Amino acid sequence: MIEAMWGWAAIGVILLAVEMATVTFYALWFGIAALALGIITWMFPQLSYAVQFMLYAVLSLGSLGIWRRYYKKTSPSSRVGQAQGEEIGRIGTVIDTTSPAKSGNIRFTQGLMGSKEWVAVSDETIKAGSQATVIAVEGNTLRISKNDVDKSR
């Protein structure tokens, strides 16, 4: 049964190498379980293969379950392309008239989330050439409203 210890240790090392290559945190727990089972088979070499596989399943799923239960994402680490609220209040120029029935386009002098032109929707008719303010980001579309100066027209 000494060979089983080396087999589990090799599986553990391979899974840890896969984890380092993928950085998903899933192969890590299976690799740790395999290394733990390698230590267990070193301490108890008489364990049958059926017991070893059962222990591996219990250790793997148990460590994965504990990690999933207590892991808390501390901050949005990668929100590339996702609005985070800084766009609300930006003012741009409407280049295609928008209305409740028809979407249009708005252009900004400085890029907004990587682009200067965006599809825009509004609850009121806003004519091309008017200034408008971003009030919400809805997927790949900006919800806009007339600027206070343009509302008097």
N, C-alpha and C positions, 0 to 999 in steps of 0.2 A: 504493500500500500504506500510505500515511500514515493513511488512514481506518481501517485495521485496528488501528493503534495506539490510536486514540481509542475504537474499539469495545471492545477488550480492557480499556482503562482504565475505561470506563463500566461494563462488566460487573463489574470488580473493585470499584469503588466501591459498586455496588448490592449485591453480595454482602457487603461489609463492613457496609453499613447493615442488611442482614437479620441479620447476626451480632449487631450491637449491639441489635437489637430482640428477638432470641430467646435470646441468651447460651447457645448450645449447643456452641460451639467447632467445629462442623462447617463452617459456611459461611465461617468465617474462612480456612481453608486453601484453599478454592476461590477466594476473593476475592484472597488473596495470590498464588496461582498466576496469576490473570488479570492482576493488576497487573504481575507479573514478565514475563508474556508481552507485555504492552503495552510494557515497556522493551525486550524482545528484538526486537519488531517495529519499534521506533523505531531500534534499532541496525542491524538487518538487514531493511530494508523489502522486499527481494526474496523473502522467504519465501512459499511457496505456502500456500494455506489448509489443505491436507492436512497439511503439516508443522506449521502453527500448532496445529491441533486435536490432533495427536499430542503436541506439546510440552505443550499444556495438560493433556492426560490424564496424561502422565508427571509433570508438576509437581504437579498436584492430588493424585494418588494417592500420590506420593512424600512430599509434605509431610504428608498425612494419616497415612500409615504411620509416618513418623518420630515424629509426635506421639503416636500410639497406643502405639508401642513404649516411649517414654521418659517418658510422662506417668504420674506416680504420685500417687494421691490421698493427701494428707497426713493428713487426719483425716476422720472421719465428719461432714461439714458439716451434713447435714440428716437427723436420725434421729427426726423428729417421729413420735410414735405407736409407736416401736419401743423395746422394753425394752433397757436398757443395763446391767442387773445391780444397780442401786440398790434394786430392789423386793425382792430376795431378803432374807429375814429379817423383813419387815414382818409385824406381827401384826394379825389382824382377827377378827371374830366371824362364825361360820358362821350363815347365816340359813335355809338349806335343807340338810337332811342330805345328806352326800356319802358315797359308798362306791365300791369298785372297779367296781361295775356301774352306778352312777348318778352323774351330775354334780349339783352343787348350786350354791349361791351363797354368797359371802362379802362382808361389808361392812367398810369401814375408816372410822375416825372422821375421818381426813384423806384426801382424794382420792389415789388411786394411779394414775398415768399418766392423769389427767384424769377419773377416775370413782371413785365411792365404792363401787359394787357391781360384782362380777365373777363370771363363771361359774368354778366351781372343781371340780377333780377331785382324788382322793386314792387312795392305795393301801390305805387303811384306812377303816373307817366312822367318820365324825365327825358327831356329832349337832348339831342346830340349837341355838344358844346357846353352844356351846363356842368357845374361843379356838383359832385355828390360825395357823400360820406359813407364809408363802410360801416354797417351796423351789425353784420354777422357774417361768418364764414360757414357755408353749407356745402361741405364736400369740396368740389372743384369750382364752386360758384360763390360769388360775393353778393350778399344782400345789401343793397344801397338805399339811401334816402336822399332827398334834395338837401342841399346845404341851406342853412338858415337865411343866407343872403338871397338864394335863388327861390326860396319859398314865397317871397313877397311878389314874385312876378306872376 
